[in-house]
Amino acid sequence: MPGSPFARYEPHDVRDLIADFPLAWVRAEGGEASLLPLIGVFDQAGALTELIGHLALSNPLHAALAKCGRATILFMGPQGYISPSHAGRRNWGPTWNYAQARIEADIRLEPEHTGQALDTLIECVERDKPEPWSADELGERYGQLIRHIAGFRARIISVEARFKLGQDEDLPTLRTILGKLKDPALVKWMTRFNQKRLDLA
């Protein structure tokens, strides 16, 4: 939708969406699809250039990607129903707020780099833990498990994101919604995309 406030975003918004919600649908050109955790790689300007992931060899998506690596990847961020009770207005139409990024990519299976792909994911998801876990703790099991997994890199062709997070609401209604919503992630992202308005008020 040209000119839509929901289509206005910066590269760091996509970066943070992927970091906060790394589990994405990956759909091969032939139609096979699966949920997979993915880690973004970004250039100096902050633009997404690649996604690193892995999947089981037994996953039907593996065979589909080996045949044709073109895929659509969909990240779904915070989302939730916004009721007139949240807006504090009975004459207000309900809606659904969400953040999502649709990515077209060419996926290259890299079984020789599976260990690196796993390490990248583990480092990202464990780094904030008080006692981060390491794959080394699997001992001999690591070698047994990794034989059934293939790492991959997805080269980004295009990114189309949409952040429908209350940018079209008047400020009093927005403040009421933010005050009544119980989902902290949705509140965080709605605040983020309306921060300038909220600060100026």
N, C-alpha and C positions, 0 to 999 in steps of 0.2 A: 504494500500500500504506500505509494509515493507520498512523502511528507508526513507520514504517521509518526507521532512522537515515540511509538513503541519500537520503531526501527532505528532510532538514534542511539548510538553507543560507541564506546571507544575500545581499542584492542584489549586493554586491561580488563574490561568487563567480561569479554569472552575468556580470557585467561583465568580470572577468578571463578567464573561459572564452572569451568572444567575442573579447577582445583577443588572447589567445594562439593561438586557433584560428579565425580569421575566415572560413575557407572553409566555407560551409554549403550544404546541399541546400535548394532553394526549390521547392516543389511547388504548382502552381496547383490550384484547386478541381477543374478538369476532368481533372487527372491528369498534365499535362505538368510535367516537373521538370528542374532543371539545378543544377550546382554554381556558386555565385557568392560572391565575397568581399564581406563586409558589415561595416560599421562601426556600432557602437552609439551611441545618443544617450541620455543619462540625466538624470533630474530631480535636484533638490537632495538628495533622500533616497537617491539612488543607484539608483532603480528604472529599468529599461529602458523607454523611451517610444517610440523609433523605431529603425529600422535604415536606413542609407543605402547604396545600391548602384547598380550599373549593369549593363547587359547589351547584347549585340549585337542589332540590329534583326532580324538573320537567325536568331537563336535562337528556336525554336518557342515557348519560354516567353513571349517578348515578346507574341506574338499572343494567347496564353492569358490573360495578365495584362490586356491591353487589353480583353478580353471580360469577364473577371471577376477583380477584383483580390484576392479572398480567397485566402490561401495559408498553407500550413504550412511552417515553416522549422525545419530540424534542424541544430544545431551538435553536432559530435562532438569531444570533447576527448581527453585522453590515454586510452589503452586498451591492455590487454595480458592475455595468458594468465598465470595464476598457477598454477604447478605445485607438487605436493607437494615437489619438490626445492627450490623457493624457500622453502617453509615449513619445510624440514628435518624433515618428518614424513611417513613413508610411509603412515600411517593417516589422513591428512588429505585431504579431498576437493578436487580442483582447482576453480578458478573463473576468472572473467574480470572484471577490474576496469575501470571506465570512468567517464567523466563526459560528460553530454550534456544539452542543453536543447532542448525542443520548444516552438516559438512559433507561435501563431496570429496572423495579421496581415492588415490590409487594405493592399494595395500600390497606390500612386498613381504612375503613370508621369509623369515631369517632364522631358521633353526639353529644356525651356528652362533647366534647372538641371544639365544633364549635366556641364558643366565643373566646377561646384562639387562634384558627387559624385565626379568623378575626382580633384580636388584633395584632397578629404577622405581618400580611400583612399591616395593617394600620400604625403601627409603622415604618415599613420599607419604605413605599412610602410617608409618611408624614413628616419624621424626618428632612428633609432639607428645609421644607417650613417655611417662616417667622412666620406664625401662624399655627402650626400643628393642623389638625382636629382630633377630638376624637369621637368615636362612642357614647359617652355619650350625645353628642349634638343632637342625634336623639330623645332623650326622650322616650316617650311611643312607638314610631314607631319601636324602636330597637327590642323589644320583639315580635312585629308582624312580622317583617322581618326575624328574625333569625329562626323562626319555619319552614321556607321554604328552609333552607340551611343545608348542612352537611359538617363538617370539615373532613379532612383526613390527614393521614401521608403516604408517599411513602417511603418504605425501599429500598435503592439502592442495586441492584444486580450487575450492571455493568455500566460503563461510557466509551463512545467512542467519543472523540471530534476530530474536524478537524478545523484547523485555516489556511486557504489559504489566506495569507495576504502579498504576494509579496516577500516571502523569497527566491524565485528562480530567482528574477530579479537582473541584475547587478546594481551596486550602482548608476551610473549616471541615468539609466532609473528609478530606484526607486525614486530618488530625484525629478525627473521631474514629475512623477506621483503624488507624495505627494504634490508638489507645485501647481498642476493644479486641483486636486480633490476638489469638493465643499462640500462633505459630511464630516462634522467634526468628526462624530463617526467612520467612516471608516478610516479616516486619523489617528485618535488617536490609533486605534487598529493595523493598519499597522505599525505605528511608534513603538508601543510597541513591536511587534514581530521582529523588525529589529533594535532595539535601539543600540545593541552592535556594529553592522556594521556601523550604522550612527555615533556613538560616536568615533569609531576608525578611520574613514575616515578623 
